[in-house]
């Protein structure tokens, strides 16, 4: 099963700019948003507020990640690639903080839609695709960085945020707000942003 997921991960990594928006569009077309949740306008407002809050948390996490560590759009020729092993900043808290941020954004989008089936399928499908991508990245990183990467995996969770590591991880670093603006401007101009296994770091644009 994991071997299949790794192959799918390489596919999703390469074609995520096309696949991810297509899935969202298909789900939104197949099931129109309900006009009211449980027949209550108040419940609908609570649902919308919750969805927006989840999106904002995801965006805030992405800002912190990029502000403390330089991340460019991923891969070499649209394939998983890393020049350096990055363990500082938010990557000392979680191995995939950009993916966590993106999952929160997508979860908020599906919550905002409001259809229970769209929420379940959308969140489940995106979680599966990101897990596949992470598996593919991990294979590359283990092969390239060996014991250093395995030690990093022992210290830092794949998905959970080990917040007690944050202060140590940013020691001596300064938050770069200009880099955050430049990153998000680039992301919006090319489509789906470089999400990522924080350890996948390079200095070359695809």
N, C-alpha and C positions, 0 to 999 in steps of 0.2 A: 504493500500500500504506500509506504513512504517513498519508494522508488518512483511510483507513478506520480506522487505529489511533487517530487523534485522535478520531473519532466514538465509537469503542468506549471510549476513555478517559473521555470525558464521561459515557457511560452507566455505566461502572464507578465513577466518582467519585460519581455520584448514588446508585447503588444498591449500593454496596459492603457496607453493613451487612447486606443480604439475600443478595447473590451470594456473598460470600466464605465465610460459614459453610455455605451450602447446598452449595458445591462440596466442602468438607472432609467434610461429612456424607455426601454421595453417594459419594465415593471410599472412605470408611471402611466404608460399607455394602456396596459392590460387591466389595470385597476385604477379607476379615477378616485381622487381623494374624497372621503366621506364629507358631507356638508357639516354634520355635527357628530360629535363623539358621544355615544350613549344617549343621544337625543338632548344633550345639555350644552348650552352655549358656554357655561362656566367651565365644564370639563374640556371643551374645545380650546378655550383660552389657556387653561392649565397645560394642556398637551402642547400647544404652540410655544408657550413660555419655556417649558421643559426642553423641547427640541432645540430652541434657540440657545438656551443655556449650555446644552451639550455641545453644540457646534462651537460656541465661543470658547469653551474649555479646550476643545480640540485645537482651535486656532491659537489660543494662548500657549498651549504646550509646544506647538510647532514654532512659535516665535522664540520661546526660551531655548529650544534645541538649536535653532539656526543662529540665534544671537550669541551663543557660547561656543559653537563649533562650526567650522566652515564646511558646508555640504553643497556640492554641485549636483546637477542632474546626473542620474546614475548610469553606470555601465560603460562599456567600450564597444562600439558598434552594436548597441542595444543588447548587449550580453552582460551578465554579472561580472563585475571587475572591481578590484580594489588595489590601490597602490600602497596605502598605509592602513595599519590597524588603529582605529580611533577609540580611545577609552575615556577621554576627558569630557567635561561638560555633562549634558544629560545622558551621554552614552556611558557614563559611570553609574547612572541610576537605572537605566534600562537599555537592553541591547538594541531595541527597535523603537525608540521614542517617536520618530516621525510616523511610523506605521500606526502606533497607538493614537497619535494625534489625528491622523487621517481617518482611522476607524471611528473615532468619536464624531468627527465631522460627518461621515457617511451615516452613522447611526442617527444623528440629529436630523439629517435630511429625510431619512425614512420615517422617523417619528413625526416630522412635520407633515408628511404625506398623510399618515394617520390610519391607513388600512392595516389591520393586524397581519394579514397574509403578506403584504408588501414588506412590512417591518421584519417579520420572521424570515422570509426568503432573502430579503436584501442584506440584513445584518449577517445572517448565516453564510450567505454566499461570499460576501466580501471578507468575512473572517477566514473562510476556507481558502480564498485566493491569496490573502496575505500570508497565511500559514505556509502555503505552497511556495511562495516567493522566498520566505525566510528559510525554509528548508534548502532551497537551491543556493541561496547566498551562503548558508552555513557550510555546505559542502565545499564551496570555493574557498572560504575563509580558513577552514580546517586544513585544506590541502596547501594553502599558501603560507599560513602563519603558524601552523602546527601547535606546539605546546603553549605558545603565547596566547593563542586564541582559546585553547581549551581552559587555560587558567582564567582568562577573562570570562568565559561562560560559567565557571564555577563561582565567580564572585558577583556576577551581574545577571539578574533574571532576563529571560527572553521577552516577556510581556509585562510583568508587574513592574511598578515603579518603586524601587528601593530608595525612598526619599532621604533616609539617613545618610546616604552616600553623597548627597548633592553638594553639601558645603565642601567636602574634601575634593570632589570632582571639578569644582570651579575655582579651586584655590589658585590664585595668581592670574586668573582670567578676567577679562572685562567684557561686559555685554556690548555687542556691536549692533545698534539699532539700524544703522544704514544698511548693514548686510541683510537684516530681516526684510527691509523694504525691497532691496534688490532681488532677493530670493523669491519673494512672493510676486513681484512684477514679472520675473522670468517664468515662474510657474504658470501665471495666468496667460502669458503670451504663447506658451507652447502646449497648453492643455493640462494633462494630469501631472502634478508635481513629482519631483524625485522624492520618494518616500524612503524611509529606509532603515535597514539594518545599519545602525550608526557606525558599525565597524567598516562599512563599505565606504571608503573615502578615496577620492582621487582628485586630480587637478586638470582633468581634461573633459571638455564638453563633447558629447556624442554628436 
